[in-house]
Amino acid sequence: MTLPHLIQESVEFIVNKISKRPTIGLILGSGLGAFAETLEERVILPYGELPHFPVSHVAGHAGNLVIGRLGPHTVAVMQGRVHFYEGHAMETVVFPARVLVSLGCARLVITNAAGGLAPGLAPGDLALITDHINMLGTNPLRGPNFEDLGPRFPDMSALYDPALREHARAAAARLGVNLKEGVYAAMLGPSYETPAEVRMMGILGASMVGMSTVPEAIAAHHMGARVLGISCVSNFAAGISPQPLSHREVQETADAISATFKALVKEIVVSLPA
């Protein structure tokens, strides 16, 4: 069965469980899963029940697709994601993002917890992703291309939609949130980066580093969706602080900033035009 058929099977299953298709999708990283509980009239669909959906086993990722109403919009919220480092094929990692776009989510908000390596970025900061550097060693578009999903050679000049970024800046200003910005580098993981790798990424122009987001962003953009990326800086990248890195620190920082992060994401989504 081809990828478009697999996507369609998942879409049909979801459509039969909901009353209205979502127009905005959110893929939420560590510390933001509770955002889905703010939706009204929500329908909760565990990933394990969705045809062909992968299930994450990483702490902090609940593993539900939640569809409901947020302000004037019907939205689809992914509580957690799977990562390439878990051993999944890249096609599997981006499958949920492709399903969201096929459901009708023409705009996709992708969040993550990231290490900060640029001057001026500290744990607890929120930062717009202006661009990315793919250090994963592969691309989600590798392999056969299906023209009904997107073009063989999609342009990536404005992957992180400039108009959505400006909209996010305005939303942050209304809330008094100091929203920073920078280039996100995606590393394979699951080991954290070495200090030498962090120095390398700084030379290349990266501001934040993490292990997600880039595959989903590429796949969604390939299908014509507009993408907005936001990082929660959960720790200093290796070599910047003498403190060893740990997933516990990532979760604690993400939890501490989650109220502000949730308020920002809500303001961004609710104020988007229909």
Stockholm file with secondary structure:
# STOCKHOLM 1.0

chainA/1-274         MTLPHLIQESVEFIVNKISKRPTIGLILGSGLGAFAETLEERVILPYGELPHFPVSHVAGHAGNLVIGRLGPHTVAVMQGRVHFYEGHAMETVVFPARVLVSLGCARLVITNAAGGLAPGLAPGDLALITDHINMLGTNPLRGPNFEDLGPRFPDMSALYDPALREHARAAAARLGVNLKEGVYAAMLGPSYETPAEVRMMGILGASMVGMSTVPEAIAAHHMGARVLGISCVSNFAAGISPQPLSHREVQETADAISATFKALVKEIVVSLPA
#=GR chainA/1-274 SS CCHHHHHHHHHHHHHTTCSSCCSEEEEECTTCGGGGGGCEEEEEEEGGGSTTCCCCCSTTCCCEEEEEEETTEEEEEEECCCCGGGTCCHHHHTHHHHHHHHHTCCEEEEEEEEEECSTTCCTTCEEEEEEEEEESSSCTTCSCCCTTTCCSSCCCTTSBCHHHHHHHHHHHHHHTCCEEEEEEEEECCSSCCCHHHHHHHHHHTCSEEESSSHHHHHHHHHTTCEEEEEEEEEEECBTTBSSCCCHHHHHHHHHHHHHHHHHHHHHHHHTSCC
#=GC SS_cons         CCHHHHHHHHHHHHHTTCSSCCSEEEEECTTCGGGGGGCEEEEEEEGGGSTTCCCCCSTTCCCEEEEEEETTEEEEEEECCCCGGGTCCHHHHTHHHHHHHHHTCCEEEEEEEEEECSTTCCTTCEEEEEEEEEESSSCTTCSCCCTTTCCSSCCCTTSBCHHHHHHHHHHHHHHTCCEEEEEEEEECCSSCCCHHHHHHHHHHTCSEEESSSHHHHHHHHHTTCEEEEEEEEEEECBTTBSSCCCHHHHHHHHHHHHHHHHHHHHHHHHTSCC
//
